[in-house]
Amino acid sequence: MILRQAAALLFARDALSIRNPNACVRIFRVQGKERLTGSRHNVQELPRMEGNLVRVIEQTHQVLTGLIRRSSKLHDLFFREMPEYPTFAWQEAVVNAVAHRDYSIDTRSIEVWLFEDRLEVRSPGGIVPGLSVQELKSRNRVHASRNPRITRVLSELGIMREQGEGIPRMIEEMEASWLPLPEFSSDVQGFEVVLLNTPLFESSDPEWTASVRDLDLSVRQKRILVARVGDAFTNADYQDLNDVNRDVAYREIKELVDAGLVVPSDKKGKGAIYRVSRLSDTELNAKTGFAGPIRRLRERMAKNGLITNADYREIFDVSRGVAKNGLRELVDAGILQSGGKGRGAHYLPGPAWDSWPGAR
């Protein structure tokens, strides 16, 4: 019986062949941050995503891709537009809901709610037996399935993996996008994932953010350098920003202090206060020797014998003005020397090129 139900869910030609009338995904778009009723009703329901589960997942991904906006809020942080939510994060939330919902409940469907500030994915049935919300938040790879036959087929079709890596990667994707970490909740009625699209902070200094982005540091360390530039922070602030414990925060802050990127106060222990050291690009390179763009910059120099403003823009993904300032800073430090004018303007290795940590 169970095998027949799984086969129908996976391979049915149409929704009428599936006994559960709510084995579908319903998508709601809310004009605002809260649902309103009566004359202020602000909820639009889209057509149901129905049929076999593969089709349901594909349709849901297609519709949500069209609804999820490109967010200008993140533009200054990344020098490019990005989706409100990392693609993998919301797709993983949908696939998990379809794969692990309780199909014995036929009175409710999976629901996706798009609010102005968040995306909610709700699935019938509590968290998969054997798991806990705390385990999901721990970032450890944990795997269990309420519907093993369904997850196996979806895995063989390449739609998901049965390796317990989805939730940890979802968390990492939100973290790397400078967004709040996913929220998970569960009760006897259902399981819910909430993704927030409002950045934890806005970039007050885009050029500094561009420099920090490519440093050889963890995402958590980059977050504090951008979030607290020009401001003080404590171990507790680091914990709150990155959802880590005190020991992890202490270790990672110490690494920033040792690198000269964070300056501690004289006070030690629980009352210690730290300040971000706002360094120039040249100083950052000298202190951290970060690879990424700097490596590509010296590779371009080795290949062409010179670099241009266009090369700098391409490598660092910045505007013409930011590239001009960055190149001038390298010239002032003796790392580069300018040559040519107008369209022929270019830069050659300066007297300090060979001694520059980034050029070795």
Backbone hydrogen bonds, N-H to C=O, Kabsch-Sander energy under -0.5 kcal/mol:
donor,donor_aa,acceptor,acceptor_aa,energy
5,Q,1,M,-2.2
6,A,2,I,-2.5
7,A,3,L,-2.4
8,A,4,R,-2.3
9,L,5,Q,-2.4
10,L,6,A,-2.1
11,F,7,A,-2.7
12,A,8,A,-1.8
17,S,14,D,-1.4
18,I,15,A,-1.7
23,A,20,N,-1.4
24,C,22,N,-1.9
25,V,49,M,-1.7
26,R,110,I,-2.8
28,F,112,V,-3.0
29,R,44,Q,-3.0
30,V,28,F,-0.5
30,V,114,L,-3.0
31,Q,42,N,-2.5
32,G,30,V,-1.6
40,R,37,T,-1.6
41,H,38,G,-1.6
42,N,36,L,-0.8
44,Q,29,R,-2.8
45,E,43,V,-0.5
46,L,27,I,-2.5
49,M,25,V,-2.8
50,E,48,R,-0.9
52,N,12,A,-0.6
53,L,9,L,-2.9
56,V,52,N,-2.4
57,I,53,L,-2.5
58,E,54,V,-2.3
59,Q,55,R,-2.9
60,T,56,V,-2.5
61,H,57,I,-2.5
62,Q,58,E,-2.2
63,V,59,Q,-2.7
64,L,60,T,-2.6
65,T,61,H,-2.1
66,G,62,Q,-1.2
67,L,63,V,-1.2
68,I,64,L,-2.9
71,S,69,R,-0.6
71,S,82,M,-3.6
72,S,70,R,-0.5
74,L,71,S,-0.6
75,H,72,S,-1.1
76,D,72,S,-0.5
78,F,74,L,-1.6
79,F,75,H,-2.4
80,R,75,H,-0.7
82,M,71,S,-0.9
84,E,69,R,-2.0
90,W,86,P,-1.8
91,Q,87,T,-2.2
92,E,88,F,-2.6
93,A,89,A,-1.7
94,V,90,W,-1.9
95,V,91,Q,-2.7
96,N,92,E,-2.6
97,A,93,A,-1.7
98,V,94,V,-2.3
99,A,95,V,-2.7
100,H,96,N,-2.6
101,R,97,A,-1.3
102,D,124,P,-2.2
103,Y,101,R,-0.9
105,I,102,D,-1.3
106,D,104,S,-0.8
110,I,24,C,-1.8
111,E,122,R,-2.6
112,V,26,R,-2.8
113,W,111,E,-0.5
113,W,120,E,-2.9
114,L,28,F,-3.0
114,L,112,V,-0.5
115,F,113,W,-0.7
115,F,118,R,-2.7
116,E,32,G,-2.4
119,L,195,L,-2.6
120,E,113,W,-2.7
121,V,193,V,-2.5
122,R,111,E,-3.0
122,R,120,E,-0.5
123,S,191,F,-2.6
125,G,189,Q,-2.0
131,L,128,V,-2.0
136,L,132,S,-1.8
137,K,133,V,-2.0
138,S,134,Q,-1.0
139,R,136,L,-1.0
140,N,135,E,-0.6
142,V,140,N,-1.0
142,V,164,G,-0.6
151,T,147,N,-2.5
152,R,148,P,-2.0
153,V,149,R,-1.8
154,L,150,I,-2.5
155,S,151,T,-2.2
156,E,152,R,-2.4
157,L,153,V,-1.8
158,G,155,S,-1.4
159,I,154,L,-2.4
160,M,154,L,-1.1
163,Q,161,R,-0.8
169,R,165,E,-2.0
170,M,166,G,-2.4
171,I,167,I,-2.4
172,E,168,P,-2.3
173,E,169,R,-2.8
174,M,170,M,-2.0
175,E,171,I,-2.4
176,A,172,E,-2.9
177,S,173,E,-1.0
178,W,175,E,-1.7
179,L,174,M,-2.4
183,E,194,V,-2.4
185,S,192,E,-2.0
187,D,190,G,-2.2
191,F,123,S,-2.2
192,E,185,S,-2.7
193,V,121,V,-2.1
194,V,183,E,-2.4
195,L,119,L,-2.7
197,N,117,D,-2.1
198,T,117,D,-0.5
200,L,178,W,-1.9
204,S,202,E,-0.6
209,T,205,D,-2.3
210,A,206,P,-2.4
211,S,207,E,-1.7
212,V,208,W,-2.6
213,R,209,T,-2.4
214,D,210,A,-0.7
214,D,211,S,-0.6
215,L,212,V,-2.0
217,L,215,L,-2.2
222,K,218,S,-2.1
223,R,219,V,-2.2
224,I,220,R,-1.6
225,L,221,Q,-1.8
226,V,222,K,-1.9
227,A,223,R,-3.0
228,R,224,I,-2.1
229,V,226,V,-0.7
231,D,228,R,-2.5
233,F,274,Y,-2.3
238,Y,234,T,-2.0
239,Q,235,N,-2.2
240,D,236,A,-2.5
241,L,237,D,-2.5
242,N,238,Y,-2.0
243,D,239,Q,-1.7
244,V,239,Q,-1.0
249,A,245,N,-2.3
250,Y,246,R,-2.8
251,R,247,D,-2.3
252,E,248,V,-2.4
253,I,249,A,-2.5
254,K,250,Y,-2.4
255,E,251,R,-1.6
256,L,252,E,-1.4
257,V,253,I,-2.3
258,D,254,K,-2.9
259,A,255,E,-1.5
260,G,257,V,-1.4
261,L,256,L,-2.2
262,V,256,L,-1.2
263,V,275,R,-3.2
265,S,273,I,-2.4
271,G,268,K,-0.8
272,A,269,G,-1.8
274,Y,233,F,-2.9
275,R,263,V,-2.2
276,V,228,R,-0.6
276,V,231,D,-1.0
277,S,261,L,-3.0
278,R,276,V,-0.9
279,L,277,S,-1.2
284,L,280,S,-2.6
285,N,281,D,-2.5
286,A,282,T,-2.2
287,K,283,E,-2.3
288,T,284,L,-2.7
289,G,284,L,-0.5
289,G,285,N,-2.3
294,I,291,A,-1.4
295,R,291,A,-1.5
296,R,292,G,-1.8
297,L,293,P,-2.5
298,R,294,I,-2.3
299,E,295,R,-2.0
300,R,296,R,-2.2
301,M,297,L,-1.9
302,A,298,R,-2.5
303,K,299,E,-1.9
304,N,300,R,-2.8
305,G,301,M,-2.6
307,I,347,Y,-2.0
312,Y,308,T,-2.2
313,R,309,N,-2.5
314,E,310,A,-2.3
315,I,311,D,-2.6
316,F,312,Y,-2.6
317,D,313,R,-1.5
318,V,313,R,-1.0
323,A,319,S,-2.3
324,K,320,R,-2.5
325,N,321,G,-2.1
326,G,322,V,-2.4
327,L,323,A,-2.6
328,R,324,K,-2.2
329,E,325,N,-2.1
330,L,326,G,-1.7
331,V,327,L,-2.1
332,D,328,R,-2.9
333,A,329,E,-1.5
334,G,331,V,-1.7
335,I,330,L,-2.0
336,L,330,L,-1.5
337,Q,348,L,-2.4
339,G,346,H,-2.7
344,G,341,K,-2.0
345,A,342,G,-1.6
346,H,339,G,-3.1
347,Y,307,I,-2.5
348,L,337,Q,-3.1
350,G,335,I,-2.8
352,A,334,G,-3.0
353,W,350,G,-1.7
356,W,352,A,-0.8
356,W,353,W,-1.0
359,A,356,W,-2.3
360,R,357,P,-1.2
